[in-house]
């Protein structure tokens, strides 16, 4: 009886050991990727790996795990970033414009590698492709940014306190302006304005009516002005066309006009030179002409007053009253 129970216990213990060994071997094979020979391998580069390690989960579009991280190492070509190699199931549609990002389900959970889906028009990314990545911002980076914002935040709080103080002064001044006496004055002013509006309601209404009528009459004037502008534009276009068509004739006319002006200038110059050369003779001639004109004017006056001088050489004898004139 004792021997049979002992054998049974030994068999149970052996079976338990075999199961534990099988689970251990399966776990080792799973971590090494032995069971993922058909998975597709991709890689991504990050400045901060975010605490990811081999065996961490890979999620697609926030869904369940679709693969695992195979390797996390420093980029041999760029020491400032980390290279993460991971595998996903072949049915997962990883596109050439898909994005790899480090995220977590909650602040207390471990980070995982998330894949943001690409567009429908993009092609499937082949095995071994490098996906675009979004830099991970950890607590250290957040603390550094908050530390940098500290002085600016203090300055902002100081400015805010100053503005609050100024606002308090402004509110106090407004309260001082809106005291009981000023309120009564304001109410009286509003009452006076209301009474003025009521008294002048009809003239205001008439004025507004006249303004509306003037606006209505102004619209046709504006239309006429637009038509006039259009006609003027047509005229200008026609004139430009006429000038363009007769440009050669206009040029010839301008050239002839220039020659006439040059001839006139030459004649004027010659006349100036002639006047300068014969200035004295011309002065004598003009003086004689003035003297002759004066003599002619005196002779004309004499003929008007005594026309008989053309027939007689002397004046007639004076005629005395009561005596007969003597014959010549």
Secondary structure as the mmCIF struct_conf table of DSSP 4:
data_model
#
loop_
_struct_conf.conf_type_id
_struct_conf.id
_struct_conf.beg_label_comp_id
_struct_conf.beg_label_asym_id
_struct_conf.beg_label_seq_id
_struct_conf.end_label_comp_id
_struct_conf.end_label_asym_id
_struct_conf.end_label_seq_id
HELX_RH_AL_P HELX_RH_AL_P1 UNK A 2 UNK A 31
TURN_TY1_P TURN_TY1_P1 UNK A 32 UNK A 33
HELX_RH_3T_P HELX_RH_3T_P1 UNK A 34 UNK A 36
TURN_TY1_P TURN_TY1_P2 UNK A 37 UNK A 38
BEND BEND1 UNK A 39 UNK A 39
STRN STRN1 UNK A 40 UNK A 46
BEND BEND2 UNK A 47 UNK A 47
TURN_TY1_P TURN_TY1_P3 UNK A 50 UNK A 51
TURN_TY1_P TURN_TY1_P4 UNK A 54 UNK A 55
STRN STRN2 UNK A 57 UNK A 60
TURN_TY1_P TURN_TY1_P5 UNK A 61 UNK A 62
BEND BEND3 UNK A 64 UNK A 64
STRN STRN3 UNK A 65 UNK A 74
BEND BEND4 UNK A 76 UNK A 77
TURN_TY1_P TURN_TY1_P6 UNK A 79 UNK A 80
BEND BEND5 UNK A 81 UNK A 81
STRN STRN4 UNK A 82 UNK A 88
TURN_TY1_P TURN_TY1_P7 UNK A 90 UNK A 91
BEND BEND6 UNK A 92 UNK A 92
STRN STRN5 UNK A 95 UNK A 95
TURN_TY1_P TURN_TY1_P8 UNK A 96 UNK A 97
STRN STRN6 UNK A 99 UNK A 104
BEND BEND7 UNK A 105 UNK A 106
TURN_TY1_P TURN_TY1_P9 UNK A 107 UNK A 108
BEND BEND8 UNK A 109 UNK A 109
HELX_LH_PP_P HELX_LH_PP_P1 UNK A 110 UNK A 110
STRN STRN7 UNK A 111 UNK A 116
TURN_TY1_P TURN_TY1_P10 UNK A 120 UNK A 121
BEND BEND9 UNK A 122 UNK A 122
HELX_LH_PP_P HELX_LH_PP_P2 UNK A 123 UNK A 123
STRN STRN8 UNK A 124 UNK A 124
HELX_LH_PP_P HELX_LH_PP_P3 UNK A 125 UNK A 126
TURN_TY1_P TURN_TY1_P11 UNK A 127 UNK A 128
HELX_LH_PP_P HELX_LH_PP_P4 UNK A 129 UNK A 129
STRN STRN9 UNK A 130 UNK A 130
HELX_LH_PP_P HELX_LH_PP_P5 UNK A 131 UNK A 131
STRN STRN10 UNK A 132 UNK A 134
HELX_RH_AL_P HELX_RH_AL_P2 UNK A 139 UNK A 177
TURN_TY1_P TURN_TY1_P12 UNK A 178 UNK A 178
BEND BEND10 UNK A 179 UNK A 179
HELX_RH_AL_P HELX_RH_AL_P3 UNK A 180 UNK A 199
TURN_TY1_P TURN_TY1_P13 UNK A 200 UNK A 200
HELX_RH_AL_P HELX_RH_AL_P4 UNK A 201 UNK A 245
TURN_TY1_P TURN_TY1_P14 UNK A 246 UNK A 246
HELX_RH_AL_P HELX_RH_AL_P5 UNK A 247 UNK A 277
TURN_TY1_P TURN_TY1_P15 UNK A 278 UNK A 278
HELX_RH_AL_P HELX_RH_AL_P6 UNK A 279 UNK A 305
HELX_RH_3T_P HELX_RH_3T_P2 UNK A 307 UNK A 310
TURN_TY1_P TURN_TY1_P16 UNK A 311 UNK A 311
BEND BEND11 UNK A 313 UNK A 314
HELX_LH_PP_P HELX_LH_PP_P6 UNK A 315 UNK A 320
TURN_TY1_P TURN_TY1_P17 UNK A 321 UNK A 322
BEND BEND12 UNK A 323 UNK A 323
HELX_LH_PP_P HELX_LH_PP_P7 UNK A 324 UNK A 327
#
